[in-house]
């Protein structure tokens, strides 16, 4: 005769409740702390206290997690800052560019995800639609507006990617003033006799990761687009 099993031991306990938002929260936390490699399915599962199979119930693979995370970050962009068509179009583009920079700089580990794949979700498409509307308000024909939107996205994401490119940096970025000071110190050791022009421009080069430089480049692009829009309207 076999020993009678304890019913409490036979019955499994309640399954851990899990949501997509919890998974994405965990993925973002891992990205912020350790970069892209840290945000694996196993890492996410461990972070939320479930088996990896529980994560696969919601997302078939890491690529699906990444796509959803990119969508969520883009969904946090405040459309009110650039949707008011009563404001000049240039002000609205700057507001969008600054809002994107603020969101992405807060999560530097996610920046490579943004530029590493196609952004085709609803939030990404909504942002693109708004940008095309802005450029139409600038007087650009549809084809030129589409090309200009890509040019602006390259500037925004390229600038941010270079700002967060330090391979030794994990977690949130230090304040901008600290990062500029570190660059200035590094550039101070440049051999003046070998690189006289670069040494003379060192103070400006240290500011390449600044908000001022970001807006300087954006405004030069907008100057060109404004001229092109004016010319297009007289054709």
N, C-alpha and C positions, 0 to 999 in steps of 0.2 A: 504494500500500500504506500502510495506516495504521500509526501507531506502536503497538506493543504496550503495553497499559496495565499498570501495576504492580498485581498482584493485591492487594497490601496496601492500595492506595489504593481499590480497588473495594469491598472488604469493609467494611461498617460495623463500628465498634468495639462492645464490649459495652455493652448498655443500662444506664443508671444504675438500680440497684436503689432502690426507694422503698417506704415503708410509710405506712399511715395515721397512725401515731404520729409519724413524721417531719414529715408535713404539719401535724399539729396542734401539734407543738412549734414549728414555724416560725410558724404563725399566732399562737400565744400570745406568742412572742418579739416579733413585729411589733406586736401589741396593746400589750404592755408598753412598747415603745420609742416608738411613734408614734400609738397610738390606733386606733380602728376603721377609719379611712380607710387606714391603712398596711397593713392585713391584706387586701389584694386578692389575687386568684388570681395575677396577675403577680408581685406582691411575694412571695407564698409560694413560687412557682416559682423566683424568683431566689434566695431565701434557701436553698433546698435544692439549687440548681444543676441544675434541669431545665427543660424547656420547659413552658409552661402546660398543654399537652395532657396531659402526664403527671399533673398534678394532677387534671384532669377525668376521668381514668381511675378515680379513687377517689371524687371528689365532683363532682356535676353542676354545682354553682355555689357561690358564696360562702355562700349561705344554708345549704347542706348542711354546709359547713365549720363555720359558726357553731353549728348544732345539735349537731354532734358534739363541738365544743369545750365547749359548755355542759354536755353530758352527762358529759364527762370530768372537768370541774371538780367537778360535783356528785358524781361517783363517788369523788372523793378525800375526801369528808366521812367522818369516822370514826363509823360507826354504834355502835360500842361505847360511845361517850361518852353516848349517850342511850337505848340499847336495854335497859338493865337495869331491868326492871319492879319490882325490889326497892327501887329508889330512889324518893323522892318525885317526882311528876310534874313539879312546878315546877322542881326541880333539873335534870331531864332536858331540859325545854324550854330552860332557860338554857344548858345545855351545847351543845345543838344550835345555838342562836342565836350563841353565841360562836365555835363551830367554823366556821359559815358566814361570819361576819364576818372571821375570820382568813384563810380561804381567798380570799375575794373582795378583801379589802384588799391582799393580796399581788399581785393582778392587777387593778388599778383599770380598765384598759382593757376588761376583760371584763364589768364590772358592767352597762353599758348593754345588753349582749347578753342578760343574764339577764332584764332587765325589758322588753326590746323585743320579745319573742316568747313563744309558748306553750311551756312546758316540759313536754313530754309523753313524753320518753324513759324507758327503764327505771329509770335512776338517779333521775330527778326523781319518777317515780311511787313508787319505793321510799321516798324521803324523805317524800313526802306521806302514804304509808301509815303510816309511823312516827309522824308528827305526829298523824294521826287517832287512832292507838292511845293516844298520850299524853293527848289530850283526852278520849278515852273513859274513861281512868283517872281523869281529873279529875271525872267524873260527868256530862259533857255528853252529851245525846242525839245521835244521828247527824247530824241536820240542823244543830244548834247547833255540833257539833264541826267540821263542814265549813266553816261560816261563820267560826268562830274560827280555823281553820287559815289561811284567807285573810287574816284580820285580822293574824295574826302574821307571815305572809309579807310583807304590805305594810309592816309596821313594820321588819322585818329588811332587806329590799331597799331600801325608801325611805330608811332611815337611812344605809345604806352609800352609796347613790347620792348623797345630799347631802354626805357626807364627801369623796367623790372628785370632786365637781362642778367643781373649779377647771379652767377651760378651758386654762390655761397649764401645767398639770401633766401631764407625760408620764413614764413609767417608774414605778418603785415609789414609794409615798408616803413622805415624810419621817417620822421618828418622831412619834408623837402629841404629845409634849411640844413639839416644834418647831412643829407646825401650830397648836397652841393658842396658843403665844406669838405667832405671826404674826397670828392672829385678835385677840388681846388688843391688840396694837399698832395694828392697823387700827381697832378700835373705840375706842381712846383718843382719836382725832381727832373723835369725834362731837360736834356742837354741843350742849352741855348745856342751853342756854337753849331750844333748839327741841325736844329730845327728852329731857326730864329723867328720865322713867321708864326709857327704854332705856339712858341713860347710867348710871343707878344699877344696872341689871342687867347691865352690860357684862361683868363678870367671869364671871357665870353663862352669858351668851350665848357667850363665848369657848370655854366647855367643851362646847358643843352637839355637837361632833364627837368627844367623849371616850367611852371605854368606860363611864365612870360614867354619862353621860347615856343611852347606849344601853341599859344595864341598868335605869336608872331608868324609862324609858318602857316597857320590856318588863315590868318588875315591876308597874307600874300596870295594864297590860293583864291580867296574870295575876291580880292582885287581883280585878278585875272578873269574870274567867272563873271564878275559884274561888267567888265569891259566887253567880254564876249556876248553877254546877254543884251547889252545896249546895241551892239553891232547887229545881232540877230534880229532885233526888233525893227531895224531900219531896212532890212533886206526886202 
